[in-house]
């Protein structure tokens, strides 16, 4: 029985800043490893749609969600010492939430 891997390609656009482990190359490396021919029969790929903002607001205050979206629209920036949003991180937020909801 194959293992379902739920994913959305837009998740690759999150960039946590120079030297941070959250970067597109990490996403690509995981996909590359999972796509090896010897794993093909063991994996069932499930494409997830991005979540709606309302789904995120079920677990986060609307003001916080707005702040994240606006920060990404301005090109990104630091939320704290080790959390950074890049210019396309909001797209990745919606995609990752959609993956979680679909899994």
C-alpha positions in Angstrom: 0.0 0.0 0.0 1.5 3.4 -1.0 2.1 6.2 1.4 0.3 9.4 0.4 2.5 12.4 0.1 0.4 15.6 0.1 2.1 18.6 -1.4 1.8 21.9 -3.3 4.6 23.2 -5.4 4.1 26.7 -4.2 5.5 25.7 -0.8 8.9 26.0 -2.4 8.7 29.8 -2.6 9.2 30.3 1.1 12.7 31.6 1.9 13.7 32.1 5.5 16.8 34.2 4.8 20.5 33.6 4.3 21.7 30.6 6.3 18.2 29.6 7.4 17.2 26.0 6.8 13.8 27.1 5.4 14.7 27.6 1.8 13.6 26.4 -1.7 16.6 24.1 -2.0 15.6 22.1 1.0 12.1 21.6 -0.5 13.6 20.5 -3.8 16.0 18.1 -2.1 13.1 16.3 -0.3 11.1 16.1 -3.5 14.1 14.7 -5.4 14.7 12.0 -2.8 11.0 11.0 -2.8 10.9 10.8 -6.6 13.7 8.3 -6.8 12.6 5.4 -9.1 12.9 2.8 -6.4 10.2 4.7 -4.3 7.7 5.2 -7.2 5.6 2.2 -6.2 5.6 3.2 -2.6 4.3 6.8 -2.9 1.0 8.2 -4.0 1.2 11.9 -4.8 -1.7 14.1 -3.7 -1.8 17.7 -4.9 -3.4 20.0 -2.4 -5.1 23.3 -3.2 -4.0 26.4 -1.3 -6.1 27.2 1.8 -8.4 30.1 1.9 -7.5 32.9 4.4 -10.6 32.0 6.4 -9.2 28.6 7.1 -6.1 30.2 8.6 -8.2 32.6 10.6 -9.9 29.6 12.3 -6.6 29.1 14.2 -5.0 32.6 14.1 -6.4 36.0 14.9 -7.3 38.0 11.7 -5.0 40.8 12.8 -2.0 38.4 12.9 -2.9 36.9 9.5 -3.2 40.5 8.0 0.2 41.4 9.5 1.8 38.3 7.8 0.2 39.1 4.5 1.2 42.7 4.5 4.8 41.9 5.6 5.2 39.6 2.7 3.6 42.1 0.3 6.3 44.7 1.4 9.0 42.2 0.4 9.2 40.3 3.7 11.1 40.8 6.9 11.8 39.3 10.3 9.0 38.3 12.7 11.5 37.4 15.4 15.1 36.4 15.8 14.7 33.2 13.8 11.4 33.6 11.8 11.6 35.4 8.5 9.0 36.0 5.7 10.2 36.4 2.2 8.4 38.2 -0.6 6.6 35.0 -1.7 6.1 33.5 1.8 2.4 34.4 1.9 1.8 32.2 -1.1 3.7 29.5 0.7 1.7 30.0 3.9 -1.6 29.4 2.0 -0.1 26.4 0.1 1.3 24.8 3.3 -2.0 25.3 5.2 -3.8 23.7 2.2 -1.4 20.7 2.4 -2.2 20.4 6.1 -5.9 20.6 5.6 -5.8 18.0 2.7 -3.5 15.5 4.5 
